[in-house]
Amino acid sequence: MSNPFVRIVEPLDPKQPLKKFFNLSKLEDARYARLPFSIRVLLEAAIRNCDEFLVKKEDVENILNWKVVQHKNVEVPFKPARVILQDFTGVPAVVDFAAMRDAVKKLGGDPEKINPICPADLVIDHSIQVDFNRRSDSLQKNQDLEFERNKERFEFLKWGSQAFKNMRIIPPGSGIIHQVNLEYLARVVMDQDGYYYPDSVVGTDSHTTMIDGLGVLGWGVGGIEAEAVMLGQPISMVLPEVVGYKLLGNPQPLVTSTDIVLTITKHLRQVGVVGKFVEFFGPGVAQLSIADRATIANMCPEYGATAAYFPVDDISIGYLIQTGRDKEKVMFVEKYLEAVGMLRDFKNSSQDPDFTQVVELDLHTVVPCCSGPKRPQDKVAVSDMKKDFETCLGAKQGFKGFQIAPDRHNSIVKFNFEGRDFELAHGSVVIAAITSCTNTSNPSVMLGAGLLAKKAVEAGLTVKPYIKTSLSPGSGVVTYYLRESGVMSYLSQLGFDVVGYGCMTCIGNSGPLPESVVEAITQGDLVAVGVLSGNRNFEGRVHPNTRANYLASPPLVIAYAIAGTIRIDFEKEPLGINASGKKIFLKDIWPTRNEIQAVERQFVIPGMFKEVYQKIETVNKSWNALDAPSDKLYTWNPKSTYIKSPPFFDGLTLALQTPKTIEDAYVLLSFGDSVTTDHISPAGNIARNSPAARYLTSRGLTPREFNSYGSRRGNDAVMARGTFANIRLVNKFIDKQGPQTIHFPSGETLDVFDAAERYKQAGHPLIVLAGKEYGAGSSRDWAAKGPFLLGVKAVLAESYERIHRSNLVGMGVIPLQYLPGEDAGTLGLTGRERYTIIIPEKLKPQMNIQIKLDTGKTFHAIMRFDTDVELTYFRNGGILNYMIRKMAS
């Protein structure tokens, strides 16, 4: 293909003539200099791949013409440089690849064509749980139990690393995927196949955006879409609007990066950035470290954007050196970015590009805060926490309400723990976890927590022994600098021993609470509290017995653990009283920014990163000892309850089936707003009275062997039964929370899976009704695969979170959206009707289609296939079916 842009190819260094790059700065087009830096990455990828049949000259022109076409739903392809996966999403991806090889072989193709084309790194970080804490051997005991539970999954992943080229597995115990990516995997500039070009990544975890803080454009996609990317398929995306987020001023001395990101999250939820890029600029950015920026970028899914991009500047280059990257490679990174006009000086306003809109934040206005009790965007100033929680107690059941009767607000339940008497009340803290890559990647807040712990211990403060405290760093580097700086022993004295290197409490792997604590919570129907330094606090996610969960910085996690309650005003009330009777306030032990920075400069050094990461792939002896088969086709074990060949490709032929009208569908579930992927496909423990538990019991397992839903994502029989199994599910057909619905033909109230099975046996198609932000939260593909297996043909919602809509498309489930100004209420829909969804022969992106009810009513909705490529996937019955046909033909 002839393309004038592709011809601007030069060697970056005369001494290395074979290493070339596409010199965008010589496009001789004034439009390039006005493009947001994030869009420049898309442009370079389009130019570099322009000779391929899926990237055309028009695509390049559209991106270059971004300012004019950004509002016009213009579709462009994007081929990211890398893919990253974690094991909860990685196992089903490898299961799909294994099944796809079988399907391609059956259709007469070469099964080894099913193989990643681009580099794919899978980090095992989601399996470890906080079974043991507050003991010196917690780490080893949790890791041993992790291997005992997950040996079969790990053997399967090890097979995958041998059977597929370009797939690297980072063993368990190494850290959290996004922190490992930030500190080790990310290149910033790729050096591959004779070319330099910007690093970019998509990942099967929504917090992949964390790497945007280092200047690597990345975002989360569904596992289904990531599998297609690994097989060489570009992402088909609508050219996004880019919101410029201008940072001004300096943070106040007591403010942490956690406070900043919680403030930004609430602000951008109010602005409305779903489906858009956010790009940070302004002199305030220069005041933030890469760890600070990564914290802000990490929570991008919580404010709803696709990406949260910080262009590379000299601080980014310095971070590469600090984390032990090769100095010569870093030199070429800087040289390349300068050559193509992608190295940013945030203090130079003449470099500010054009944006769709600009919003501002003065960092000096940020105050210490938390978010909760049920959503990340519900920010509460620490000074208002006590009052806000007490208001939530009596408020109507909802995001900010628990509907506790006024005469029960001060209820107290006495209980005994390890021979001592204690009391629990509404607001009592029972989980305090320093967890998640969001914060453990940031030395300033981690050292701040360590210094606060030191001062607390020296002041004579303690944490009550029944509170489940834990520290789960995102990499071994964290433990290294906490130990070397001398604060680790103080954290341990307060109960914050290292319990594992993984996501743990942040994803609901918080492990069991003491039985006496659970009994007290249940007896008093108490609103017990979890405080965590994580990124999500949706209902039912952190622990079934903590109805209120607050996101907070690591130092505040320790502070609330010492206080033992969320109902405290730190400015007026002491954290505690020491043995000599002295009242100790939070201000007495809070470390200054100067103290923290002095320790960070001394102890966070390149040698630590090099030492930890040079042995990351070989340090786990249990992983090294695993024996995995070497066959290119996987031999499925019919007795396995972890790994099972999925039914997605059963009966697949090369010939396409024309999509048909969905006739007389029943509504399986009717939801309100903000139904998350945790509600749709929970990751946590499998309840003993659930359909999944009954299935596992029938296979000879005991409850101790159930493990979690997340760990069983390689088995469709478990995951279908776990769909809509969240204990906090609110279905409008039922007058209480729980994973049940009404089977309308019989009028019976059943578990959701059992109702869906009855509908399926009778041949009835199903749909789901929902409100705004359907599918918010994690990128989990089982939130689309599960409903597909239940027989759900379409979802009708007011709006969708980006990744989940994409996952529905990937599984061939139709995402329908009410017309502007309409919803179930305005249309008078009860969900008890039967729905016929007319699928026309000629389809086009975002077309209006007709829906007929058995009541005689007719209305229209938008079919949210946003691009022609997505319509191609729909005609194939999903993206994986499309890829199989493509590989087999």
DAKAUR-V900755 format. One record per residue. RES is the residue in one small letter. SS is DSSP state (~ for helix, > for strand, _ for the rest). Layout:
res=RES ss=SS
res=RES ss=SS
This chain:
res=m ss=_
res=s ss=_
res=n ss=_
res=p ss=~
res=f ss=~
res=v ss=~
res=r ss=~
res=i ss=_
res=v ss=>
res=e ss=>
res=p ss=>
res=l ss=_
res=d ss=_
res=p ss=~
res=k ss=~
res=q ss=~
res=p ss=_
res=l ss=_
res=k ss=_
res=k ss=>
res=f ss=>
res=f ss=>
res=n ss=_
res=l ss=~
res=s ss=~
res=k ss=~
res=l ss=_
res=e ss=_
res=d ss=_
res=a ss=~
res=r ss=~
res=y ss=~
res=a ss=~
res=r ss=~
res=l ss=_
res=p ss=_
res=f ss=~
res=s ss=~
res=i ss=~
res=r ss=~
res=v ss=~
res=l ss=~
res=l ss=~
res=e ss=~
res=a ss=~
res=a ss=~
res=i ss=~
res=r ss=~
res=n ss=_
res=c ss=_
res=d ss=_
res=e ss=_
res=f ss=_
res=l ss=_
res=v ss=_
res=k ss=_
res=k ss=~
res=e ss=~
res=d ss=~
res=v ss=~
res=e ss=~
res=n ss=~
res=i ss=~
res=l ss=~
res=n ss=_
res=w ss=~
res=k ss=~
res=v ss=~
res=v ss=~
res=q ss=_
res=h ss=_
res=k ss=_
res=n ss=_
res=v ss=_
res=e ss=>
res=v ss=>
res=p ss=>
res=f ss=>
res=k ss=_
res=p ss=_
res=a ss=_
res=r ss=>
res=v ss=>
res=i ss=>
res=l ss=>
res=q ss=>
res=d ss=~
res=f ss=~
res=t ss=~
res=g ss=~
res=v ss=~
res=p ss=~
res=a ss=~
res=v ss=~
res=v ss=~
res=d ss=~
res=f ss=~
res=a ss=~
res=a ss=~
res=m ss=~
res=r ss=~
res=d ss=~
res=a ss=~
res=v ss=~
res=k ss=~
res=k ss=~
res=l ss=_
res=g ss=_
res=g ss=_
res=d ss=_
res=p ss=~
res=e ss=~
res=k ss=~
res=i ss=_
res=n ss=_
res=p ss=_
res=i ss=_
res=c ss=_
res=p ss=>
res=a ss=>
res=d ss=>
res=l ss=>
res=v ss=>
res=i ss=_
res=d ss=_
res=h ss=_
res=s ss=_
res=i ss=_
res=q ss=_
res=v ss=_
res=d ss=_
res=f ss=_
res=n ss=_
res=r ss=_
res=r ss=_
res=s ss=_
res=d ss=_
res=s ss=~
res=l ss=~
res=q ss=~
res=k ss=~
res=n ss=~
res=q ss=~
res=d ss=~
res=l ss=~
res=e ss=~
res=f ss=~
res=e ss=~
res=r ss=~
res=n ss=~
res=k ss=~
res=e ss=~
res=r ss=~
res=f ss=~
res=e ss=~
res=f ss=~
res=l ss=~
res=k ss=~
res=w ss=~
res=g ss=~
res=s ss=~
res=q ss=~
res=a ss=~
res=f ss=_
res=k ss=_
res=n ss=_
res=m ss=>
res=r ss=>
res=i ss=>
res=i ss=>
res=p ss=_
res=p ss=_
res=g ss=_
res=s ss=_
res=g ss=>
res=i ss=_
res=i ss=~
res=h ss=~
res=q ss=~
res=v ss=~
res=n ss=~
res=l ss=~
res=e ss=~
res=y ss=~
res=l ss=~
res=a ss=_
res=r ss=_
res=v ss=_
res=v ss=>
res=m ss=>
res=d ss=>
res=q ss=>
res=d ss=_
res=g ss=_
res=y ss=>
res=y ss=>
res=y ss=>
res=p ss=>
res=d ss=_
res=s ss=>
res=v ss=>
res=v ss=>
res=g ss=>
res=t ss=_
res=d ss=_
res=s ss=~
res=h ss=~
res=t ss=~
res=t ss=~
res=m ss=~
res=i ss=~
res=d ss=~
res=g ss=~
res=l ss=~
res=g ss=_
res=v ss=_
res=l ss=>
res=g ss=>
res=w ss=>
res=g ss=>
res=v ss=_
res=g ss=_
res=g ss=~
res=i ss=~
res=e ss=~
res=a ss=~
res=e ss=~
res=a ss=~
res=v ss=~
res=m ss=~
res=l ss=_
res=g ss=_
res=q ss=_
res=p ss=_
res=i ss=>
res=s ss=>
res=m ss=>
res=v ss=>
res=l ss=_
res=p ss=_
res=e ss=_
res=v ss=>
res=v ss=>
res=g ss=>
res=y ss=>
res=k ss=>
res=l ss=>
res=l ss=>
res=g ss=_
res=n ss=_
res=p ss=_
res=q ss=_
res=p ss=_
res=l ss=_
res=v ss=_
res=t ss=_
res=s ss=~
res=t ss=~
res=d ss=~
res=i ss=~
res=v ss=~
res=l ss=~
res=t ss=~
res=i ss=~
res=t ss=~
res=k ss=~
res=h ss=~
res=l ss=~
res=r ss=~
res=q ss=~
res=v ss=~
res=g ss=_
res=v ss=_
res=v ss=_
res=g ss=_
res=k ss=_
res=f ss=>
res=v ss=>
res=e ss=>
res=f ss=>
res=f ss=>
res=g ss=_
res=p ss=~
res=g ss=~
res=v ss=~
res=a ss=~
res=q ss=~
res=l ss=_
res=s ss=_
res=i ss=~
res=a ss=~
res=d ss=~
res=r ss=~
res=a ss=~
res=t ss=~
res=i ss=~
res=a ss=~
res=n ss=~
res=m ss=_
res=c ss=~
res=p ss=~
res=e ss=~
res=y ss=~
res=g ss=_
res=a ss=_
res=t ss=_
res=a ss=>
res=a ss=>
res=y ss=>
res=f ss=_
res=p ss=_
res=v ss=_
res=d ss=_
res=d ss=~
res=i ss=~
res=s ss=~
res=i ss=~
res=g ss=~
res=y ss=~
res=l ss=~
res=i ss=~
res=q ss=~
res=t ss=_
res=g ss=_
res=r ss=_
res=d ss=_
res=k ss=~
res=e ss=~
res=k ss=~
res=v ss=~
res=m ss=~
res=f ss=~
res=v ss=~
res=e ss=~
res=k ss=~
res=y ss=~
res=l ss=~
res=e ss=~
res=a ss=~
res=v ss=_
res=g ss=_
res=m ss=_
res=l ss=_
res=r ss=_
res=d ss=_
res=f ss=_
res=k ss=_
res=n ss=_
res=s ss=~
res=s ss=~
res=q ss=~
res=d ss=_
res=p ss=_
res=d ss=_
res=f ss=_
res=t ss=_
res=q ss=>
res=v ss=>
res=v ss=>
res=e ss=>
res=l ss=>
res=d ss=>
res=l ss=~
res=h ss=~
res=t ss=~
res=v ss=_
res=v ss=_
res=p ss=_
res=c ss=>
res=c ss=>
res=s ss=>
res=g ss=_
res=p ss=_
res=k ss=_
res=r ss=_
res=p ss=_
res=q ss=_
res=d ss=_
res=k ss=>
res=v ss=>
res=a ss=>
res=v ss=~
res=s ss=~
res=d ss=~
res=m ss=~
res=k ss=~
res=k ss=~
res=d ss=~
res=f ss=~
res=e ss=~
res=t ss=~
res=c ss=~
res=l ss=~
res=g ss=~
res=a ss=_
res=k ss=_
res=q ss=_
res=g ss=>
res=f ss=_
res=k ss=_
res=g ss=>
res=f ss=_
res=q ss=_
res=i ss=_
res=a ss=_
res=p ss=~
res=d ss=~
res=r ss=~
res=h ss=_
res=n ss=_
res=s ss=_
res=i ss=>
res=v ss=>
res=k ss=>
res=f ss=>
res=n ss=>
res=f ss=>
res=e ss=_
res=g ss=_
res=r ss=>
res=d ss=>
res=f ss=>
res=e ss=>
res=l ss=>
res=a ss=>
res=h ss=_
res=g ss=_
res=s ss=>
res=v ss=>
res=v ss=>
res=i ss=>
res=a ss=>
res=a ss=>
res=i ss=>
res=t ss=_
res=s ss=_
res=c ss=~
res=t ss=~
res=n ss=~
res=t ss=~
res=s ss=_
res=n ss=_
res=p ss=~
res=s ss=~
res=v ss=~
res=m ss=~
res=l ss=~
res=g ss=~
res=a ss=~
res=g ss=~
res=l ss=~
res=l ss=~
res=a ss=~
res=k ss=~
res=k ss=~
res=a ss=~
res=v ss=~
res=e ss=~
res=a ss=_
res=g ss=_
res=l ss=_
res=t ss=_
res=v ss=_
res=k ss=_
res=p ss=_
res=y ss=_
res=i ss=_
res=k ss=>
res=t ss=>
res=s ss=>
res=l ss=>
res=s ss=_
res=p ss=_
res=g ss=_
res=s ss=>
res=g ss=~
res=v ss=~
res=v ss=~
res=t ss=~
res=y ss=~
res=y ss=~
res=l ss=~
res=r ss=~
res=e ss=~
res=s ss=_
res=g ss=_
res=v ss=_
res=m ss=~
res=s ss=~
res=y ss=~
res=l ss=~
res=s ss=~
res=q ss=~
res=l ss=_
res=g ss=_
res=f ss=_
res=d ss=_
res=v ss=>
res=v ss=_
res=g ss=_
res=y ss=_
res=g ss=_
res=c ss=_
res=m ss=~
res=t ss=~
res=c ss=~
res=i ss=~
res=g ss=_
res=n ss=_
res=s ss=_
res=g ss=_
res=p ss=_
res=l ss=_
res=p ss=_
res=e ss=~
res=s ss=~
res=v ss=~
res=v ss=~
res=e ss=~
res=a ss=~
res=i ss=~
res=t ss=~
res=q ss=~
res=g ss=~
res=d ss=_
res=l ss=_
res=v ss=_
res=a ss=_
res=v ss=>
res=g ss=>
res=v ss=>
res=l ss=>
res=s ss=_
res=g ss=_
res=n ss=_
res=r ss=_
res=n ss=_
res=f ss=_
res=e ss=_
res=g ss=_
res=r ss=_
res=v ss=_
res=h ss=_
res=p ss=_
res=n ss=_
res=t ss=_
res=r ss=_
res=a ss=>
res=n ss=>
res=y ss=>
res=l ss=>
res=a ss=_
res=s ss=_
res=p ss=~
res=p ss=~
res=l ss=~
res=v ss=~
res=i ss=~
res=a ss=~
res=y ss=~
res=a ss=~
res=i ss=~
res=a ss=~
res=g ss=_
res=t ss=>
res=i ss=_
res=r ss=_
res=i ss=_
res=d ss=_
res=f ss=_
res=e ss=_
res=k ss=_
res=e ss=_
res=p ss=_
res=l ss=_
res=g ss=>
res=i ss=>
res=n ss=_
res=a ss=_
res=s ss=_
res=g ss=_
res=k ss=_
res=k ss=>
res=i ss=>
res=f ss=_
res=l ss=~
res=k ss=~
res=d ss=~
res=i ss=~
res=w ss=_
res=p ss=_
res=t ss=_
res=r ss=~
res=n ss=~
res=e ss=~
res=i ss=~
res=q ss=~
res=a ss=~
res=v ss=~
res=e ss=~
res=r ss=~
res=q ss=~
res=f ss=~
res=v ss=_
res=i ss=_
res=p ss=~
res=g ss=~
res=m ss=~
res=f ss=~
res=k ss=~
res=e ss=~
res=v ss=~
res=y ss=~
res=q ss=_
res=k ss=_
res=i ss=_
res=e ss=_
res=t ss=_
res=v ss=_
res=n ss=_
res=k ss=~
res=s ss=~
res=w ss=~
res=n ss=~
res=a ss=~
res=l ss=_
res=d ss=_
res=a ss=_
res=p ss=_
res=s ss=_
res=d ss=_
res=k ss=_
res=l ss=_
res=y ss=_
res=t ss=_
res=w ss=_
res=n ss=_
res=p ss=_
res=k ss=_
res=s ss=_
res=t ss=_
res=y ss=_
res=i ss=_
res=k ss=_
res=s ss=_
res=p ss=_
res=p ss=~
res=f ss=~
res=f ss=~
res=d ss=_
res=g ss=_
res=l ss=_
res=t ss=_
res=l ss=_
res=a ss=_
res=l ss=_
res=q ss=_
res=t ss=_
res=p ss=_
res=k ss=_
res=t ss=_
res=i ss=>
res=e ss=>
res=d ss=>
res=a ss=>
res=y ss=>
res=v ss=>
res=l ss=>
res=l ss=>
res=s ss=>
res=f ss=_
res=g ss=_
res=d ss=_
res=s ss=_
res=v ss=_
res=t ss=>
res=t ss=~
res=d ss=~
res=h ss=~
res=i ss=~
res=s ss=>
res=p ss=_
res=a ss=_
res=g ss=_
res=n ss=>
res=i ss=_
res=a ss=_
res=r ss=_
res=n ss=_
res=s ss=_
res=p ss=~
res=a ss=~
res=a ss=~
res=r ss=~
res=y ss=~
res=l ss=~
res=t ss=~
res=s ss=~
res=r ss=_
res=g ss=_
res=l ss=_
res=t ss=_
res=p ss=~
res=r ss=~
res=e ss=~
res=f ss=_
res=n ss=_
res=s ss=>
res=y ss=_
res=g ss=~
res=s ss=~
res=r ss=~
res=r ss=_
res=g ss=_
res=n ss=_
res=d ss=~
res=a ss=~
res=v ss=~
res=m ss=~
res=a ss=~
res=r ss=~
res=g ss=_
res=t ss=>
res=f ss=_
res=a ss=_
res=n ss=_
res=i ss=_
res=r ss=_
res=l ss=_
res=v ss=_
res=n ss=_
res=k ss=_
res=f ss=_
res=i ss=_
res=d ss=_
res=k ss=_
res=q ss=_
res=g ss=_
res=p ss=_
res=q ss=>
res=t ss=>
res=i ss=>
res=h ss=>
res=f ss=_
res=p ss=_
res=s ss=_
res=g ss=_
res=e ss=>
res=t ss=>
res=l ss=>
res=d ss=>
res=v ss=~
res=f ss=~
res=d ss=~
res=a ss=~
res=a ss=~
res=e ss=~
res=r ss=~
res=y ss=~
res=k ss=~
res=q ss=~
res=a ss=_
res=g ss=_
res=h ss=_
res=p ss=_
res=l ss=>
res=i ss=>
res=v ss=>
res=l ss=>
res=a ss=_
res=g ss=_
res=k ss=_
res=e ss=_
res=y ss=>
res=g ss=_
res=a ss=>
res=g ss=_
res=s ss=_
res=s ss=_
res=r ss=_
res=d ss=_
res=w ss=~
res=a ss=~
res=a ss=~
res=k ss=~
res=g ss=~
res=p ss=~
res=f ss=~
res=l ss=~
res=l ss=~
res=g ss=_
res=v ss=>
res=k ss=>
res=a ss=>
res=v ss=>
res=l ss=>
res=a ss=>
res=e ss=_
res=s ss=_
res=y ss=>
res=e ss=_
res=r ss=~
res=i ss=~
res=h ss=~
res=r ss=~
res=s ss=~
res=n ss=~
res=l ss=~
res=v ss=~
res=g ss=~
res=m ss=_
res=g ss=_
res=v ss=_
res=i ss=>
res=p ss=>
res=l ss=>
res=q ss=>
res=y ss=>
res=l ss=_
res=p ss=_
res=g ss=_
res=e ss=_
res=d ss=_
res=a ss=~
res=g ss=~
res=t ss=~
res=l ss=~
res=g ss=_
res=l ss=_
res=t ss=_
res=g ss=_
res=r ss=_
res=e ss=_
res=r ss=_
res=y ss=>
res=t ss=>
res=i ss=>
res=i ss=_
res=i ss=_
res=p ss=_
res=e ss=_
res=k ss=_
res=l ss=_
res=k ss=_
res=p ss=_
res=q ss=_
res=m ss=_
res=n ss=>
res=i ss=>
res=q ss=>
res=i ss=>
res=k ss=>
res=l ss=>
res=d ss=_
res=t ss=_
res=g ss=_
res=k ss=_
res=t ss=>
res=f ss=>
res=h ss=>
res=a ss=>
res=i ss=>
res=m ss=>
res=r ss=_
res=f ss=_
res=d ss=_
res=t ss=_
res=d ss=~
res=v ss=~
res=e ss=~
res=l ss=~
res=t ss=~
res=y ss=~
res=f ss=~
res=r ss=~
res=n ss=_
res=g ss=_
res=g ss=_
res=i ss=~
res=l ss=~
res=n ss=~
res=y ss=~
res=m ss=~
res=i ss=~
res=r ss=~
res=k ss=~
res=m ss=~
res=a ss=~
res=s ss=_
